[in-house]
Amino acid sequence: MSASTNKKYAVVKHDSFELTPLDCPVCKFFMMTDEDLQYFNEYKCCKECGITWAEGPNKEKWKEGWRPNPDVINEKSITRSILVPRLKL
């Protein structure tokens, strides 16, 4: 005689859990390093955007939601894409 067991599983999503995107919400470059993850957790962007725009004199504005003009981001992205290939998703 085999004992039948009814196993039940529950999946619980914790409210504080945030999924990290694969690409930076600001510049759209692929986030590849643990430093990118650290910057995303603090500034919601990759390390490069964090260093360039989120830290320093813009820190308070950044926390309030300020982001650079898309033309400025694009100009920086062109320069950066020479060094780091952009992953298109």
C-alpha positions in Angstrom: 0.0 0.0 0.0 1.5 3.3 -1.0 0.8 6.4 0.9 -0.3 9.3 -1.3 0.8 12.7 -0.3 -0.7 15.9 -1.4 2.0 18.5 -1.5 1.0 22.1 -2.0 3.3 24.9 -2.9 2.7 28.6 -2.6 4.7 31.3 -4.5 5.0 34.5 -2.5 6.1 37.7 -4.1 7.6 40.0 -1.5 6.7 43.7 -2.0 10.3 44.9 -1.6 11.5 42.6 -4.4 12.5 44.5 -7.5 13.5 42.8 -10.8 16.7 44.4 -12.2 16.4 45.1 -15.9 19.0 43.8 -18.4 19.6 47.3 -19.8 20.0 50.7 -18.2 16.7 52.6 -18.1 18.6 55.8 -18.9 21.1 54.9 -21.7 19.8 51.5 -22.8 23.3 49.9 -22.6 23.4 46.3 -21.3 24.2 46.2 -17.6 27.0 43.6 -17.3 28.8 44.0 -14.0 28.1 43.8 -10.3 28.9 47.5 -10.2 26.1 48.2 -12.6 23.8 46.3 -10.2 25.1 48.3 -7.3 24.4 51.6 -9.1 21.0 50.3 -10.2 20.1 49.6 -6.6 21.1 53.1 -5.6 20.3 55.3 -8.6 18.2 53.1 -11.0 20.8 53.3 -13.7 24.1 51.7 -14.8 27.4 52.6 -13.3 28.3 54.9 -16.3 25.1 56.9 -16.0 25.5 57.0 -12.2 29.0 58.4 -12.4 28.1 60.8 -15.2 24.8 62.2 -14.1 23.5 60.8 -10.8 26.4 61.5 -8.5 28.0 64.9 -7.7 26.1 68.1 -8.1 23.0 66.4 -9.7 22.5 63.9 -6.8 19.5 65.7 -5.2 17.9 66.5 -8.6 18.4 62.8 -9.6 16.6 61.6 -6.4 13.7 63.9 -7.4 13.4 62.3 -10.8 15.6 64.6 -13.0 17.2 62.9 -16.0 19.4 64.5 -18.7 17.9 65.6 -22.0 17.6 62.6 -24.4 19.9 64.4 -26.9 22.6 64.6 -24.1 22.1 60.9 -23.4 22.3 60.0 -27.1 25.5 62.1 -27.5 27.2 60.3 -24.6 25.9 56.9 -25.9 27.5 57.5 -29.3 30.9 58.2 -27.6 30.4 55.2 -25.3 29.4 52.8 -28.1 32.8 53.2 -29.6 34.2 51.6 -26.5 31.4 49.3 -25.5 29.0 47.6 -28.0 25.3 48.2 -27.2 23.1 45.1 -26.8 19.8 45.6 -28.5 16.9 43.8 -26.8 
